[in-house]
C-alpha cells in the first residue's frame, strides 16, 4: 500500500510530515497522525509484492495491482474508512476461548486453487458447542449505506469474500455451517440472518414490495409532523449469506488468481473493472485513477465510466 503523499484540497502533493506541519488544517490533526503512523508501520506482507489475498480478488484488480507498484497521493479523509474499520475490529475481537465455544479471531489461513496460492484472514470463527462452525465478518459502513443492506442483504463482494474464507477454512479443517456478516455504523448494527428495525420518513406507510420485499409485519407510526410527513418504524429480516460449494468458489477464484499472478510476476496489466464496479469506484474511491487513465490512453482507449 504505497500511499506516500497527502493530496491537498487545492491539488498540492505533500509528504506526511509536510501535511502535519501545514497551518491550513483541512482534516483533524490527530486523525492524520494516526493515519500516517499506520501507513508508515504497515507490515501486512499479504498486501505487498506478489502475495495474493482474498480481498485482492474482489473489486478492481487493476487498482489492486497499481496500488502495489505505484506511489500515490490521496486526501487523508479518503483513508478514514480504513482506520475506522480497524478501530471497530479492535473493539469486537476476542481472545481464543474454550467451552462452550472454540473461537478464533484474526485467523490467517492459506490454500491453493489450481496451483495458485491465496491467503485470507478470518475476522472470527467459532464452533458453537463444537457442533456448528460459524464464520463471522465485521464491516464498518456509513449510516447512509445501511439502507442498502437492509433492503438487499449483504453486498455481493462481501458474499464472495466470506465464501472464499469458508473455502479456506474447509481446506484447513474448519467446517462452516453458517456465515454471518455484521455491518457496523455509528448508529446501528445490522447482521445478516437477523431482524432489524429501520425508520423511514414518508407521507404514507411503506409497502412490502420492490426493494422492501424483506419487510416483516406492518409499519408502526412513530410520529407525525406538521408538514404531513410521518415517521414509520419498520422491521426487516436480512437475508442469510448463502454458502457456496467448493467448485463454485474455485470457478470464481481461478481466473482472478491467474490475472493477478500474471500482473505481479510478469507485469501484465489487468483489465479495467466491470461496469458495476467502475460506476462507484472510479470517480470517488480510486487512488490510482490517473495511472489507469494513462494506461488506457497509451493503448488508444479512454476510461469510460458507466452512468
Secondary structure as GFF3:
##gff-version 3
##sequence-region A 1 307
A	DSSP	beta_strand	3	7	.	.	.	ID=ss1
A	DSSP	beta_strand	13	15	.	.	.	ID=ss2
A	DSSP	alpha_helix	16	21	.	.	.	ID=ss3
A	DSSP	alpha_helix	29	40	.	.	.	ID=ss4
A	DSSP	three_ten_helix	45	47	.	.	.	ID=ss5
A	DSSP	three_ten_helix	54	57	.	.	.	ID=ss6
A	DSSP	alpha_helix	61	69	.	.	.	ID=ss7
A	DSSP	beta_strand	72	74	.	.	.	ID=ss8
A	DSSP	three_ten_helix	76	79	.	.	.	ID=ss9
A	DSSP	alpha_helix	80	92	.	.	.	ID=ss10
A	DSSP	beta_strand	101	113	.	.	.	ID=ss11
A	DSSP	beta_strand	116	128	.	.	.	ID=ss12
A	DSSP	beta_strand	132	140	.	.	.	ID=ss13
A	DSSP	three_ten_helix	143	145	.	.	.	ID=ss14
A	DSSP	alpha_helix	146	152	.	.	.	ID=ss15
A	DSSP	alpha_helix	156	171	.	.	.	ID=ss16
A	DSSP	beta_strand	178	184	.	.	.	ID=ss17
A	DSSP	beta_strand	189	191	.	.	.	ID=ss18
A	DSSP	beta_strand	195	202	.	.	.	ID=ss19
A	DSSP	three_ten_helix	210	212	.	.	.	ID=ss20
A	DSSP	beta_strand	215	224	.	.	.	ID=ss21
A	DSSP	beta_strand	230	237	.	.	.	ID=ss22
A	DSSP	alpha_helix	246	266	.	.	.	ID=ss23
A	DSSP	alpha_helix	275	284	.	.	.	ID=ss24
A	DSSP	alpha_helix	289	298	.	.	.	ID=ss25
###
